[in-house]
Amino acid sequence: MANSDIQSTVKNLHPLEVRVILSYKKGDELTVEKVEKDLGFKGGNGNQALSWLAGKGLVSELRRETSVFYELTDLGKEWKEKGSPEERIIELVRIKSGLRMPEIAANLKLENKDIGSAFGSLSKLGVLAMDAEKKVTLALPADQLKDGRPVKGEAAEHFAVIRGLLDKAAAAEGGSLAEAGLSAAEKTAMSGIAKKRGAADAPFRQQDRETVVFGFTADAEPVAAALKAAGITGDEVGSLTPEMLESGDWKGKTFRSYNVQVPPTRLIPGRTNPYAKFIEDVKDKLTTLGFEEFDGPLVETEFWNSDALFMPQFHSARDIHDVYRIAEPDKAKAIEEPWLSNVASAHENGGKTGSRGWNYKFDREFTKRLILRSQGTVLSAKQLPKAKIPGKYFGIVRCFRYDQVNATHGADFYQTEGIVLGEDVNLKTLLGMLEMFAVEVAGAKEVKYVPGYFPFTEPSVEVHIKHPVLGWFEMGGSGIFRPEVTASMGIDVPVAAWGLGIDRIALMALGLSDLRELFTPVVENVRLRRTKDTAAAV
């Protein structure tokens, strides 16, 4: 290493690195545990120092060693405090004879499987037995027992080893024992009471830890010499504090040098729009719960927007004043089969759904008409033919509907739409999802469910939440899809569906009282968290 490189490296060393370099020599083997113990580093400092030195090429990895440790679990701590199930069974039977296994479990408040396992072990050791009436009895004289443990023979050794392991682990740092430090008898006993996975019902958890062993490279020696020549020890003070100035402790101290030419951390002044961040958080929450996200085009046909949802073509919502029609082109070329024929039959006579239908002539040209989607449920309908059973799906959907714009309505709005399919899906499943949105997502304190009507669900439920300023308002509609909807799409299991106004949910969650504020700079200045006094927040 050239002299200029050595000096550059010395200037960029952290005090932790300096202390490692000066405390060891070439040929020494270093590990995180050794460095932290020898140099009195805080937890994690050893890993930082060795990682930084490896990045500078001053140490390199020699090998990796895998060691087994046994960590005391909460159950193990309970064993130490109250005794193991074996000890507690012996003591109970000694005091109260003639008990059967279920009675022992009830008395000790332990699981039947734990009692059975403990009895099997004690039976092999000749401590307990079971008579013809399946009552548990002592197989040892009472004078051979003390504190629930045998005092002689193989059984006594077994209990002494278990008790010794519990005591050693409780006294050890972090409640962890290294396998390398255990005797043969302790290893044998540990193999029966430790688990690697599912250790919640075991007194010890087995952990395999990999230790990386480092050694100095050839470049470390000249760096160490340069540090000594410069009088750098690693104990230099990193910052001058007001307390040091006040007390005068700074006098006589050596301070670290700083490179004032190092560029500062780049600060990006922009930030995520709060409403966009809120929507992303909702998506994260639903995907964490196992939902798959669906999406689709803004322009839809009357077929998927309404007909597939068993909304009759003479329904008032089809009026031009409620949906936005596309001028050019005004119709789709075709509708997918067999869905078109299935839906047409369901409307006309119920088809194969068990329904009587709406009893009118289904217009196969009208159904091709193109519109801006007016509800998010259109995506749920399109998802049904390709949905997995059981399955859970959701979407954050932009919708358009001719409406009077005010504090709780908009002509361009978002809905969170979702469906859950499965044999066991019912109204209780749906109400649980609605409560999650109202309480956990919107942050509402008061929620109520109101019977509703939608052509595509039965039963139908509206969920209402109470806003501290606006009062009660509808958060959205939901229900169980009717067979006319599901059977037409090849689904024969219950489907719970909901379409909630995500804009309205955001009013509660972001502390606002007007939907229009979500899309103006006002939202940047509000307190972006749930508050008890939403009015104060806006």
C-alpha positions in Angstrom: 0.0 0.0 0.0 1.4 3.4 -1.1 2.1 6.0 1.6 -0.6 8.3 0.3 -3.1 5.4 0.5 -2.1 4.7 4.1 -2.6 8.3 5.1 -6.0 8.4 3.4 -7.1 5.2 5.1 -5.9 6.5 8.5 -8.0 9.7 8.1 -11.1 7.7 7.3 -10.9 5.2 10.2 -13.6 5.3 12.8 -12.4 5.1 16.5 -13.9 1.6 16.7 -11.7 0.5 13.8 -8.7 2.2 15.3 -9.1 0.3 18.6 -9.4 -3.0 16.8 -6.3 -2.4 14.7 -4.2 -1.3 17.7 -5.4 -4.0 20.1 -4.5 -7.0 17.9 -1.7 -8.2 15.6 -1.3 -10.2 12.5 -2.1 -13.8 13.1 -4.8 -13.1 15.7 -8.3 -14.5 14.9 -11.1 -12.1 15.5 -14.8 -12.6 15.9 -17.6 -10.1 16.8 -18.0 -11.7 20.2 -14.3 -11.6 21.0 -13.8 -8.0 20.0 -16.8 -6.8 21.9 -15.8 -8.7 25.0 -12.1 -7.7 24.9 -12.6 -4.0 24.1 -15.8 -3.4 26.0 -17.8 -2.5 22.9 -21.6 -2.1 23.0 -23.7 -4.8 21.3 -23.4 -4.4 17.6 -20.2 -2.3 17.7 -18.0 -5.3 17.1 -19.9 -6.2 13.9 -19.7 -2.6 12.7 -15.9 -2.4 13.3 -15.1 -5.7 11.5 -17.5 -4.9 8.6 -15.9 -1.5 8.1 -12.4 -2.9 8.2 -13.4 -5.7 5.8 -14.7 -3.0 3.4 -11.4 -1.2 3.6 -9.4 -4.4 2.9 -7.7 -4.4 6.4 -9.3 -7.7 7.5 -10.6 -10.7 5.6 -12.8 -13.6 6.3 -10.8 -16.7 7.3 -13.7 -19.2 7.8 -17.2 -19.6 9.2 -18.1 -21.8 12.2 -21.6 -23.0 13.1 -22.3 -23.4 16.8 -25.5 -24.6 18.5 -27.0 -22.7 21.4 -30.0 -23.3 23.6 -32.1 -20.3 24.6 -34.4 -20.4 27.6 -38.0 -19.8 26.5 -40.9 -18.3 28.5 -42.1 -21.9 29.2 -38.6 -22.7 30.5 -38.7 -19.7 32.8 -42.1 -21.1 34.1 -40.5 -24.5 34.6 -37.8 -22.9 36.7 -40.3 -21.0 38.8 -43.0 -23.5 39.2 -41.3 -26.8 38.4 -41.4 -29.0 35.3 -44.7 -30.8 34.5 -43.0 -34.0 35.8 -42.1 -32.4 39.1 -45.5 -30.9 39.5 -47.3 -34.2 38.7 -45.2 -36.1 41.3 -45.9 -33.6 44.0 -49.7 -33.6 43.2 -49.9 -37.4 43.2 -47.9 -37.5 46.4 -50.4 -35.2 48.1 -53.6 -36.3 46.4 -53.6 -39.9 45.2 -56.2 -41.6 43.1 -56.4 -39.1 40.3 -56.8 -39.9 36.6 -54.9 -38.2 33.8 -57.6 -35.7 32.9 -58.0 -34.8 36.6 -54.3 -34.2 36.9 -54.4 -31.9 33.8 -57.3 -29.9 35.3 -55.6 -29.6 38.7 -52.3 -28.4 37.3 -53.9 -26.4 34.4 -51.8 -28.1 31.9 -52.6 -29.5 28.4 -53.5 -33.2 28.3 -50.7 -33.8 25.8 -48.1 -32.4 28.3 -49.5 -34.5 31.1 -49.4 -37.6 28.9 -45.8 -36.9 27.8 -44.6 -36.3 31.4 -46.4 -39.5 32.7 -44.7 -41.6 29.9 -41.3 -40.3 31.0 -42.0 -40.8 34.7 -43.4 -44.3 34.0 -40.2 -45.3 32.2 -38.1 -44.0 35.1 -40.2 -46.1 37.5 -41.6 -43.1 39.4 -45.3 -43.3 38.5 -47.6 -46.1 37.6 -51.3 -46.6 36.6 -53.6 -49.1 38.2 -56.5 -51.1 36.7 -58.9 -48.2 37.2 -56.5 -45.9 35.3 -55.6 -44.0 38.4 -52.0 -42.6 38.7 -50.0 -43.8 41.6 -46.5 -43.4 43.0 -44.2 -46.3 42.2 -41.6 -45.0 44.6 -41.8 -44.8 48.4 -42.6 -41.2 49.6 -39.3 -41.1 51.6 -37.4 -41.3 48.2 -39.0 -38.0 47.1 -38.1 -34.4 48.0 -39.6 -31.2 46.5 -41.3 -33.3 43.8 -38.1 -35.0 42.7 -36.6 -38.5 43.3 -33.5 -38.4 45.5 -31.9 -41.7 44.4 -31.1 -43.7 41.2 -31.6 -42.9 37.5 -34.7 -40.8 38.1 -32.8 -38.5 40.5 -30.0 -38.0 38.0 -32.6 -37.1 35.3 -34.2 -34.5 37.4 -30.9 -33.1 38.6 -29.7 -32.6 35.0 -32.9 -30.9 33.9 -32.9 -28.6 37.0 -29.2 -27.8 36.5 -29.9 -26.8 32.8 -32.7 -24.5 33.9 -30.6 -22.9 36.6 -27.5 -22.4 34.3 -29.6 -20.9 31.5 -31.4 -18.5 33.9 -28.0 -17.3 35.2 -26.3 -17.1 31.8 -26.2 -13.9 29.8 -29.2 -13.7 27.5 -30.5 -17.0 29.0 -28.5 -18.9 26.4 -26.3 -22.0 26.7 -23.7 -23.1 24.2 -23.8 -26.8 23.3 -20.1 -26.9 23.4 -20.2 -26.1 27.1 -22.6 -28.9 28.0 -21.7 -32.4 29.4 -22.7 -35.6 27.7 -25.6 -36.0 30.1 -26.7 -32.5 29.6 -26.7 -32.8 25.8 -28.7 -36.0 26.1 -31.3 -34.3 28.3 -31.4 -31.2 26.2 -32.2 -33.2 23.0 -35.4 -34.2 24.7 -36.6 -30.8 25.9 -35.3 -28.4 23.1 -37.0 -27.6 19.8 -35.6 -25.8 16.8 -39.1 -24.9 15.4 -42.3 -24.4 17.3 -40.4 -23.8 20.5 -43.3 -22.1 22.2 -44.2 -25.4 23.9 -40.6 -26.3 24.8 -38.4 -25.0 27.7 -35.5 -24.4 25.3 -35.2 -23.1 21.8 -32.3 -24.5 19.7 -30.5 -21.9 17.6 -27.8 -22.5 15.1 -25.4 -19.5 15.1 -22.8 -18.9 12.4 -19.6 -17.2 13.6 -17.4 -15.5 11.1 -13.7 -15.6 11.9 -11.6 -12.7 10.6 -7.8 -12.1 10.3 -5.7 -9.1 9.4 -4.5 -8.6 5.8 -1.0 -7.4 4.9 -2.3 -3.8 4.6 -3.2 -3.7 8.2 0.4 -3.6 9.5 1.5 -0.3 7.8 -1.8 1.3 8.8 -1.2 0.3 12.5 2.3 1.8 12.3 0.9 5.0 10.9 -1.7 5.2 13.6 0.9 4.9 16.3 3.2 7.4 14.6 0.3 9.9 14.5 -0.6 9.3 18.1 -4.1 8.2 17.3 -5.5 5.8 19.9 -9.2 5.5 19.1 -10.2 7.2 22.3 -10.4 10.6 20.6 -13.6 12.6 21.4 -16.0 12.8 18.5 -18.1 15.8 19.4 -17.8 18.9 21.6 -20.9 19.1 23.8 -22.4 22.1 25.8 -21.8 20.0 28.9 -18.1 19.7 28.2 -17.8 23.4 27.6 -19.6 24.2 30.8 -17.6 21.8 32.9 -14.2 22.3 31.2 -13.8 18.6 30.5 -12.7 19.4 27.0 -9.4 20.6 28.3 -6.6 18.1 27.7 -8.8 15.9 25.5 -7.8 14.8 22.0 -10.5 15.4 19.3 -11.2 13.5 16.1 -10.3 15.4 12.9 -13.1 16.0 10.4 -12.9 16.3 6.7 -14.9 19.5 6.0 -14.8 18.7 2.2 -17.0 15.7 2.6 -20.3 16.5 0.8 -23.3 16.7 3.2 -26.2 14.3 3.1 -28.5 15.1 0.2 -31.9 16.4 1.4 -34.9 15.9 -0.9 -37.5 18.6 -0.1 -40.4 16.8 -1.7 -42.8 14.5 0.1 -45.5 12.0 -0.7 -49.0 13.4 -1.1 -50.9 12.4 2.1 -53.9 11.0 0.3 -51.7 8.9 -2.1 -49.8 7.7 0.9 -53.1 6.8 2.6 -54.2 4.7 -0.4 -50.9 2.9 -0.5 -51.2 2.1 3.2 -54.7 0.6 2.6 -53.2 -1.5 -0.2 -50.4 -2.7 2.0 -52.9 -3.7 4.7 -55.1 -5.7 2.4 -52.2 -7.5 0.7 -50.8 -8.3 4.1 -54.1 -9.9 4.9 -53.8 -12.2 1.8 -55.8 -10.2 -0.7 -54.8 -10.1 -4.3 -55.2 -6.8 -6.1 -57.2 -6.4 -9.3 -57.5 -3.5 -11.7 -59.1 -2.6 -15.0 -59.8 0.2 -17.6 -61.7 3.4 -16.8 -63.9 2.8 -19.8 -66.3 -0.1 -19.5 -69.3 -1.6 -21.2 -72.8 -1.5 -19.8 -72.5 -5.3 -19.7 -69.8 -5.4 -17.0 -70.7 -2.2 -15.3 -74.4 -3.1 -14.7 -75.8 -6.1 -16.6 -73.4 -8.7 -15.2 -74.4 -7.3 -11.7 -78.1 -8.2 -12.4 -79.0 -4.6 -12.7 -82.0 -4.4 -15.2 -81.5 -2.4 -18.3 -84.5 -0.3 -17.3 -83.0 0.6 -13.9 -83.0 4.4 -13.2 -79.2 4.3 -12.7 -78.9 3.8 -16.5 -80.2 7.3 -17.0 -77.7 9.5 -18.9 -77.7 11.9 -15.9 -76.1 9.2 -13.7 -73.3 7.8 -15.9 -71.0 9.4 -18.5 -71.3 7.9 -22.0 -68.4 7.7 -24.5 -69.1 9.6 -27.7 -66.6 7.9 -30.0 -66.6 5.0 -30.3 -69.9 4.6 -28.5 -70.0 0.8 -28.4 -67.7 -2.2 -27.9 -67.4 -4.6 -30.8 -68.4 -7.7 -28.8 -69.0 -9.1 -25.3 -67.3 -12.3 -24.2 -69.1 -15.6 -24.3 -70.5 -17.6 -22.6 -70.9 -14.7 -20.1 -73.1 -12.6 -22.4 -75.6 -15.5 -23.0 -75.5 -16.5 -19.3 -76.3 -13.0 -18.1 -78.9 -12.4 -20.8 -80.7 -15.6 -19.7 -80.5 -14.6 -16.0 -82.2 -11.2 -16.9 -84.9 -12.7 -19.1 -86.0 -15.8 -17.2 -83.3 -16.6 -14.5 -81.4 -19.0 -16.7 -79.8 -21.7 -14.6 -79.6 -19.6 -11.5 -82.9 -20.7 -9.9 -84.3 -17.2 -10.3 -87.3 -15.9 -12.3 -85.2 -13.1 -13.7 -86.5 -9.6 -14.6 -88.9 -10.9 -17.3 -87.9 -8.6 -20.1 -86.2 -8.9 -23.5 -82.4 -8.4 -22.9 -81.0 -5.9 -25.4 -77.7 -7.3 -26.7 -76.8 -4.0 -28.4 -77.5 -1.8 -25.5 -75.2 -3.9 -23.4 -72.2 -3.0 -25.6 -72.6 0.7 -24.9 -69.3 2.3 -23.6 -69.4 4.4 -20.4 -67.0 5.6 -17.7 -67.3 3.0 -15.0 -69.7 4.3 -12.3 -68.9 1.8 -9.6 -66.0 -0.3 -8.5 -68.1 -3.5 -8.4 -67.5 -3.8 -12.1 -64.1 -5.2 -11.4 -65.5 -7.7 -8.9 -67.8 -9.0 -11.7 -64.9 -9.3 -14.1 -62.8 -11.1 -11.5 -65.4 -13.8 -10.9 -64.8 -16.0 -14.0 -61.1 -16.2 -13.2 -61.2 -16.2 -9.4 -59.7 -18.9 -7.2 -61.8 -20.7 -4.6 -61.3 -19.9 -1.9 -60.0 -16.5 -2.8 -59.8 -12.9 -1.7 -59.5 -9.9 -4.0 -59.6 -6.1 -3.8 -59.0 -3.0 -5.9 -58.7 0.8 -5.4 -60.9 1.9 -8.2 -61.5 5.4 -9.7 -65.1 5.9 -10.6 -67.2 8.6 -12.4 -70.8 9.5 -11.7 -72.8 12.6 -12.4 -73.4 14.0 -9.0 -73.6 17.3 -7.0 -70.1 18.0 -5.7 -70.1 18.8 -2.0 -68.4 17.9 1.2 -69.2 14.2 0.9 -69.9 13.7 -2.8 -67.8 14.0 -6.0 -68.3 13.4 -9.7 -64.8 11.7 -9.8 -64.1 9.6 -6.8 -62.4 6.4 -5.6 -63.8 3.2 -4.1 -62.1 0.3 -2.5 -63.8 -2.8 -3.9 -63.4 -6.3 -2.8 -64.7 -9.9 -2.8 -64.2 -13.0 -0.7 -65.1 -16.4 -2.1 -65.4 -19.6 -0.2 -67.7 -22.4 1.1 -67.7 -20.8 4.6 -68.2 -17.2 3.6 -71.3 -15.6 5.1 -72.6 -12.3 6.4 -70.5 -12.6 9.6 -67.4 -12.7 7.3 -68.6 -9.5 5.6 -69.4 -7.6 8.8 -65.9 -8.4 10.1 -64.3 -6.9 7.0 -66.5 -3.8 7.3 -65.6 -3.3 10.9 -61.9 -3.5 10.0 -62.3 -0.7 7.5 -64.4 1.4 9.8 -62.3 1.1 12.9 -58.8 0.2 11.8 -58.6 2.1 8.5 -61.0 5.0 8.9 -60.4 5.3 12.7 -64.1 5.7 13.4 -65.3 5.5 17.0 -69.0 4.9 16.2 -70.2 2.5 13.5 -73.6 1.2 12.6 -75.0 -1.2 10.0 -78.1 -0.3 8.1 -80.1 -2.7 5.8 -79.8 -1.7 2.2 -80.9 -2.7 -1.3 -78.6 -3.4 -4.3 -79.8 -5.4 -7.3 -76.8 -7.7 -7.1 -76.6 -8.6 -3.4 -78.9 -10.2 -0.9 -78.7 -9.6 2.0 -77.4 -6.1 1.5 -75.8 -3.9 4.2 -74.8 -0.3 4.3 -72.1 0.7 6.8 -72.3 4.2 8.4 -69.7 6.0 10.5 -69.9 9.1 12.6 -67.7 12.0 11.7 -67.1 14.5 14.5 -68.0 17.4 12.2 -70.2 16.0 9.4 -72.1 13.5 11.6 -73.3 10.2 10.3 -72.7 9.4 6.7 -72.6 6.2 4.6 -69.1 4.7 4.1 -70.3 2.3 1.5 -72.5 -0.7 0.5 -71.9 -4.4 0.7 -73.7 -7.8 0.7 -73.6 -11.4 -0.5 -73.7 -11.6 -4.3 -77.0 -13.1 -5.6 -76.9 -16.4 -7.5 -77.9 -14.4 -10.7 -74.5 -12.8 -10.5 -72.3 -15.7 -9.4 -73.9 -18.6 -11.2 -73.8 -16.6 -14.5 -70.0 -16.4 -14.1 -69.5 -20.1 -13.1 -69.2 -19.6 -9.4 -71.2 -21.9 -7.1 -69.9 -20.7 -3.6 -71.0 -17.7 -1.5 -69.3 -14.4 -2.4 -69.1 -11.5 0.0 -68.6 -8.2 -1.7 -68.2 -4.5 -0.7 -67.7 -1.2 -2.4 -66.6 1.5 0.1 -65.9 5.2 -0.6 -62.2 5.4 0.1 -62.4 9.2 -0.2 -64.9 9.2 2.7 -62.7 6.8 4.7 -59.8 9.2 4.2 -61.9 12.1 5.7 -61.8 10.3 9.1 -58.3 9.0 8.8 -56.7 12.3 7.7 -58.7 14.5 10.0 -60.6 16.4 7.2 -64.2 17.4 6.9 -64.6 18.0 3.1 -63.8 15.6 0.3 -62.6 18.5 -1.9 -59.7 19.1 0.5 -58.2 15.7 -0.5 -57.4 17.2 -3.9 -56.2 20.7 -2.9 -53.1 22.0 -1.2 -55.1 22.2 2.1 -54.4 18.5 2.7 -50.7 19.2 2.8 -51.2 21.5 5.9 -53.5 19.4 8.0 -52.3 17.2 10.9 -52.0 13.9 9.1 -53.0 11.5 11.9 -56.2 10.5 13.6 -57.2 12.9 16.2 -60.0 13.1 18.8 -60.9 16.6 17.7 -61.0 16.4 13.9 -62.5 19.9 13.7 -59.4 21.3 15.3 -57.2 19.4 12.8 -58.8 21.2 9.9 
